[in-house]
Amino acid sequence: MSEDKYDTEVRLVLQECKDANPEEVAKEFERYENEFLIPPRDALRSVVRKFMEPGSDADKTVRAPAPSVKKVSKFSELGSNDRNVTIEVLVVSYNSRAQQVRGEERQIGFGFIEDSPWDGERQRWEFKDWGNKSQDLAAGSVVRLDGVSVNEWNDKKSININQTSRVSVLKEGGAPTLAPTNEPVTIEDASRGEGTVAIVARVLAVRPDQIVRRDGSGSIDVMRGRLGDQTGTMGFLSWKALDISEGDLVKIENAQVKRFRDTPEINIGDFTKIEPYHDGAFPEAETLQANSSCTIKDLRNGMRDVEVTLQVVDWNSRSYTKKTGENGVIHSGEVQDPSGKCRLTSWVEMELEAGSFIRIQRARVQAWQGSPDLVIDQAEQLEILSEAPFGPIDASNHWVEENLDDLTSGGSRRSISTTGRIVSLRAGSGIILRCTQEGCRRVLRDGVCGIHGEDTGEEDLRLMMVLDSGVSNASLIVSRAPTEALIGMTLDDVRKEVSSNGKEAFHTSMKDRFLGQRMSVMGRSINDDQGCMIVAEELNVMEADPEGIANAVIDRWEVVL
């Protein structure tokens, strides 16, 4: 064992316990780290206690009565005077603001946490972070809090995370929490996490808007818009009136980056400072606007002020009944560009012809069946183009080739094509029963629908597999039609085979045929917190070329035969 690793801590112990053996002290630090996973700094007090002499000054200091640890699993077990609490929680949100503490301005974190993170029933409390633990408190993460205390104000309890508290991450959350800073960062850096930021950006769009209260008690006046710099653009939401115009270059301090669905957004509140900024080298709004136009591939759920050029594949309308009882008409259809396909919905009268080219501005993105789709609310948001902005695309065979690694790390997509190797055939493959209630296609579990209860069920056929690239993998769902085409059997054929040989025999035969096979898959991908799932519309087994594979290995590793 090397004592150098604990040299600093050993010297601190020897200052209080002069007769202690340095090697024994180092061994004790190693024991705490290896057996209890306690780092040397946190074990210092315990090690000093072990090696001190009774009656010494160190003994009197260290043996001061320490508060007992209270371990709980629910907030309901806590009282207003509880200290030194240990509890596992889910971090719902994390924000920070500047606050005067003893005459000094400090960034104090705050947000919401929920108890019982591994169970269904949860209670939500507010918390304050006085210990600058932002890097371990990302929204969506599950953490264990040690040494926290309960605060009560106006009969409302909350949790204080103190400077001496420990935060242990048990499950990683979503975007990391940004460390508070007054130094401006780029929009690209700000979009990677959540938290307090300062940025210098040009105003690309700004407009008044309203948010309707969920309880129906009225609406809130807000301002929305978009900011841009050399690295990208980001939407903003301001809860106060702003004296800014399109084209202004501004410096924004103490703003909050939050995620709306899958999209980062800058929130401007009462504590946010906005002032004009002067930089002759900063790109003009026209340049940034031209660079901010996106493609279908770039769409993410929750995006606003989207500008994109598209070709209409089909266009139709349907009637619906409004909450007021009046009838309305909604227009929608499929659109495409060289990067893929999506749906476009218009809530205003809009007649488009298949094959026409359009440019839309200030559109918003909303997920439908897991895929991001475009929505426009005003006729002025759409422009019909007289000239084609890109070459002709065959909509019936428009599959965009993507690497599986890129699909798993990107957003949800339609009209994609990828390849990988089948490494698993999951339970649930074969004949299944679906709920027969109108509008419900849920799979029955032991004859029971999760929504409608017991049901006779309607037979369907599917395969559930795992597609692997060697680096990344995705769940592969194959519905009835592509399954029948792949296995060369109809639902009736499968039913007869299962009746004769049993489900296990059919499952085994599918494993023998497809495990280890390289597949070409076409369909759509859905990315969420559970990972990537590909819904296949067409798939084929790729022919193996043993000689080509062997030559590729020889070339890569420079094998000499």
N, C-alpha and C positions, 0 to 999 in steps of 0.2 A: 504493500500500500504506500502511496506517495503522500507525504505530509504537506507538500507544497500546495495542494489543492485547498487545504483548510488553513493555510498559514495565517491569514489575516484574522480569522475567528479564533485560532489557537492563541495568538498574541493577546487578544482582548480578554480571553479567559484567564491567561496567566497574570494579567494586571490585577485581577481580583483574587485569584487563587495562586499565590506565588509558589507554593510547594507542589503544585500539580505536575504530573509527568506529561510533557508535550505530546509524546506518542500516544498515551492513553486518551488524552483529550481529542486528538485527531481521530482515533478509532471511534470515540463516542459520536463525533460529528458524522462519521461515515455510517454508523449504525442508524442514526436518525434519518439520514438521507436514503439509505437503501431499504430499510425495513418499514419506515413510516412515511417515506416520500416527503419529508420535511426538509426544506433547504437549510443550509448552515445558518444563515442570518436569523431565520425564524426559530431555530433550535438553540440559539445562543443562551437565552435565559435559563433553559432547562439544564444545559451543560454546566453553566456556572453553579447552579444549585447543587449539582451532584458533586463537584470537586471543592466546594468551599468548606472552610472549617467552621464548626458550630461556634457561635458567639462573635464571629468576625463582623466587620462593618458590612461586608458583602452579604453575610447571612441575614443581617437585619434588613437590608434593602430588598433582597430577593424573596425573603420569607414574608414579606408584607402580604396580607390576605388577598388572594385574587378572586374576583367574582366567579361564581360557578357557571359552567356552560349550560345553557338551556337549549336542547335539541328538540325541534318540533318539525312537523310535516305540514301543518296548516296554520294560517294566520289566526284562526279562531282560538288557538291554544295560547296566544300571546296576550299579556297585559300591558298596560300603558307604562309600567315601570321596569319592564324586562330589559336586561342588558346582556351582553355577551351571548347573543342568540346565534344558533346554527340552523339554517333552513335551506332547502333546495327550491329554486324558483325558476319560472320562465320569464325572460326579459321581453316585455311587450313593446316598449319604446324607450329611447334614450335621447335626451336633448340637453343642452347646456346654455347657461346665460351668465353674463357678468354680474357679480354681486359684491357689495361692500361687506367685508368681514374684518372686524376690528380695525377699521380705517384703511384696509387694503383691498384693492379690487382683485377678485378671484373668479375663475370660471367654475361654477357649481353645476354638476350634472343633476338631472331629475327625469322622472318618467314613471312608467307603470310596470309592476311585476305581478305575477300570478303564482299562487302556491300550488302544490300537488301537480307538478309539471308532467308526471307520468300517468296521471289519472284523468278521467273525463270531467269531474266536478272541480271547478277552480273558483277561488276568490281573488279579486284584484285589489291591490293596494298601491298607493303612490310611494315613491322612494326619492331620497336625495343622496347624491354621491359627493361626500366631502373629502374623499381620498384620492381623486383623480384616477379612477379605475375604468375610464372610458373604453380602453382597448379590450377589456374583458367583459364588457356589458353590451355587446352588439345585440340589436333587436332580433328576436327569434332564437337566441341562445338559451340553453339551460345551464344554470350555474349554482354552485353551493356557496352560500354566504356564511362566513365565520366571523364572529365578533361584532355583529351588527346590533343596533339598539332600536327600541320602539319609541316613537315620538307621538304625542297626542295633542291635537289642537282643535278646539271647537268640537269636541266629542268625535273627532275623526283621527284614526290611527294611521301611521305611516312608518316606513323603515328608514333609518339613517345608516348609510354605509360610511364608516368613519375612516380616518387615516390609518388606524391600526387594524382595520378589518381586512380579511382575506377573501378574495374572489377566485374560485376554482371553476374553470369552464368544463362542464360535463358533456355538453353537446354544442358544437359550433352553430352559430346563427347565420343570418344572411350577410348583408354588406357590413364591413367593419365600421366601427364608430370612429369618426375623424377626430384627431386630437385638436382641441381648441387652439386657435392661433389668430393673431391679428395681421400676420403676413399674408398677402394675397396669394392664392393658389390658382392654377388654371382650372377651367371648367372640366377638363378631362380628369384631373385629380379629384376635384370635388364630387364628380359623379360616381366615384368608386366606393363611397361609403356614406355614412350618415353622421350628422353632427354640426357643430358650429364652424363656419368658414368665413373668410374674407376673400373677395374676388374683384378683379377689374375686368369689366366687360362692356360691350356696346349693346344698347337696347335695339333689338330687331323688331319687336312688336310689343304693344301695350294697349290694353282696352279694359273698360269697366265690365264687371260681371256680377252675378249674384249666386249665392249658395243657399239653397232652401234647407231650413232646419229639419232634422229628421222627425221631430215631434209635431211638425206642421204648424208651429207657432209663428212662422214668418220666414224672412230671408235675411241674409247678411250681405252687405255690399262689399265686394272685394275688387281687386284688380289683377288681371292675368297678363302674361306676356312671355317673351322669349329673350334670352341674353345670349351673346356669342363672343367668342374670342378665337385665336388662331387654332385652338385645339378642338373646338366643337361648339355646340349650342346646348342650352338647357332652359326649360320652362321655369317660370316663377309664379308664385301666388303671394299677393300682398294683402294683409289684413287691415291695412290703413291706406289712405289716399296718398298717391305719389305725384310729385311735380316733375315728371320726366316725360320725354317724347322719343319717338322712334329716331334712331341715329345718335342719341346722346351717349357719350362715353362716361361711365360712372364707376366709382369705387364703392363697394358694398361691404360693410363690416358687421359682424355679429348676426349673420343670417343663418338659418337652419336648413341643412339639406335633409329632406325626408323623402321616402319612397311612396309614391302613389301607385298601387298595384306593383308593376315591375319597373317603374320608371322613376329615376331621381328627379326631385323638384326643389327649387330654392324657395323657402318660406321666409317672408319678410314680415316682421312684427314690430311691436312698440319699441323694442330695444335695439332694432336694426338701424344702423347709421348709413345714409346714402348721400354722397357728395359728388359734384362734377370732378372729372379727372382729365388731365391734359397729357397727351402722348402723341406727338406728330407721326410716329411710326406705326401706330395702331391701325389695323385694317379698317377701311370704311364699311358702312353697313351693306352696301351693294355687294362688295366682295364676300363678306361673311354670309349674306343671304344666298349667294350663288353656291357657296360651299356647303350650305346647310341642307340642300335638297337631298332627300334620302330615297331609298329603294324599298321594295316590299321586304327584302331580306333584313333590313334594319328595323322594321316595326317591332315595338314592344308594347304590351298591354299598359294602358294609362298614359301614353304619349299624347301631347297636345301640340297644336300649331304645326302640324306635319305638312310639308310640301313634297309632292311626289307626282311623277308623270306616268300615266298608265294607258293600257289598251283595254277596251271593253270586250269581254268574251260573250256575255249574255246579260240581258236586262229585263226585269219584269216588275210587276207591282201586285200588292195584295191589300185587302181592306182589313181594318181592325177597329175595335171599339175603344174609345178613350174613357178615362175615369169619369168624365162628365156625362157619359152616355152617348156622345156624338160619335159619328163614324169618321174614320180617317183613312188615308191611303199612305202606305210606305213603299218606297221604291228600293230595289236592291238587285244585285247581280254579281257575277264573278269578273274580276279584272286581273290583268297580268302585266308583268314587265320582264326583262331578261333574267331577273333574280328569283322569280317565282310567281305564285298566284295568291290572291286573297279575295274576300268579299268586300263590296262597297255598299253601304246603306245610306240612303238619303231620306230625311224626314220632310223634305219639301218636294213640290212637283218637279220632276226631272225626267225628261224623255231622252234616252240615249240609244244609239244604234250599235249593234254588235260589230266589232271591227274598228270603231272610231277611237281616236286618241284624245285623251283629256289630261289636263293638269289641275290638280286640286291643291288648295292652300288652306291653312288654319284648320285642317281636319284633326279629329281626335281618333284614338285607337282604343277599341274595346274588344275584349276576348269573346269569342263565340265558339263553343265546343273545343275550348282549349287553344284555339288559334287566334292571333291578333288580326282584327279586321278594321277597316276604315269607316268612319261615320262623318257625314257632313250635315249641317243644320240649316244652311242658307244657300240660296242659289248663287250668290256672288262668290262662293268658295270654289266653284267649278268653272273651268274654261275649256271649251272644245277647240282642239288644235287643228289647223288646216294642213299641217305637214307632219309626217310621221317622225317622232324623235328618235326612234330606233327601228331596226329592220323587222321584217315580218316574223311572227311567231306562230307556229302551228299549235293551237290551244289543245288539240286532241292528243298531242304527243309532247307536251311541254314539261319535261322533267329536268330539274336543275341538279347536276352532279355535285354532291357534297361529301367531303370526308366525314366518316362517322365521329371522329374526335371533335371536329368543328360543330357538328350537329348537337352533340351532348353538352357542349360548353356555350352554345348560343341560345337564341330564342326559339319559340315555336315556329314551325314553317309548314307551308303546303307545297305540293308539287315538287318534292325532293326525290333524289335517287342516290342510294348509297350502297356500300358493300360491307360484308363482314362474315364472320364464321359463326355457325350455330353451336353454342356451347351448352345449352340446356333446353329441354322440353318440359314445360311446367305442368303441374297438376291443373286440371281444368281444361285441358286440351281434349278435343273429341266432341261428342254430342252433349249439349247442355240444354237446359230448359230456361226459357225467358218468360217474364210476366206477360200475361195476355191483356192486362188493362190498357185502355187507350192511352197512347202517348208514353207508355212505360216499356222499356226494353231491358230492365234489370234482370240479372241472372238469379234464378231461384237457388236458395240454399236449403236443402232438405225440404223442398216443396214450399218454401216461404219466401215471399218478396219482402225486402227491407222496408218498403213503403206500404204495400197493399195487403200484407199478410199472406195467408195460405192461397195458393193458386194452382190450377191444374197444369199450367205451363205449356209453352209452345216450343217444339224441338228446333234447335239451331246447331250449327257446326262451326268450330273455330279451332285455331292452334295458338298456343301461347308459348313463345320461345324467348331466348336471350341471344342477341346479336353482338358479337365481340370483335373489336379491331386489333386486339393485342395490347391496347392502351386504355380504351374506353369501351363501355358496353351500354346497350339500351334494351328495354323490354320490347318485344316484337309481337303485336297482336294481328292475327290474320283472320278475317271474317270468312263467312261461308263461301262466297264466290271464289276468291283467290285460293282458299284452302282446297276446294274441289278441283281447281285447275292444277294446283301443285301436286296433290297426291293422286290425281287421276281417278277419283272415286266421288260419287254423288252422296248426298245425305242418306239416301235409301241404301246404297252399297255399304256405307259405314254402319248403318243400323243392323244390316244383316250380318256383317262380320262380328260386331259386338255381341249380337244375339247368339252366334255360333261359338265364338272363342272367348268372349268376355272383354271388359274394358281394359284390363291389364295387358292382355295380349295385343290389343290394338295400340295401346300406348307404347308397348315395347317395339312393335313393328315400326312406328313413327320414329322412335329413337334410333333404331338400326338404320333407317333410311337417311336421316337428316343430321344427326349429331356429327360435328366435325366438318360438315359440308360448307363450302363458301357460297354465300347467297348474294344475289343482286336484288335489292328491294326498292320499290317505288311506292310513294304514299305521302303521308304527312307526319311530322314529328311534333310532340307535345312535351315541353320542358316545364317542370315545376319543382317544388321542394322535394318531391319523391324521386326525382331523376328524370331521365329521358325515356319516352315511350314512342315507338313508331307504329302507326296504324297503316298496315300494308294494303295497297290496292292491287298490286301486282308484284310477284316475286318469282325468281327462277334460280335453279341450282346452276352455278357456274362450272363449266367444264374444267377439270383439273389438268394441269400440264406438268407432270412430274419432272420432265427433263428441263423445262424452263425454270421451275422452282429451284432445282439443284444448281443450275448455272448461275441463277441470281445469288444464291448463297455463296457459291465459289467466288464470284466477282466481288461481293461485298466484303468477304473476309480474306480475300486474296489467297485462297487455298491453292497450293501447288501440288498437283497429283503426279 
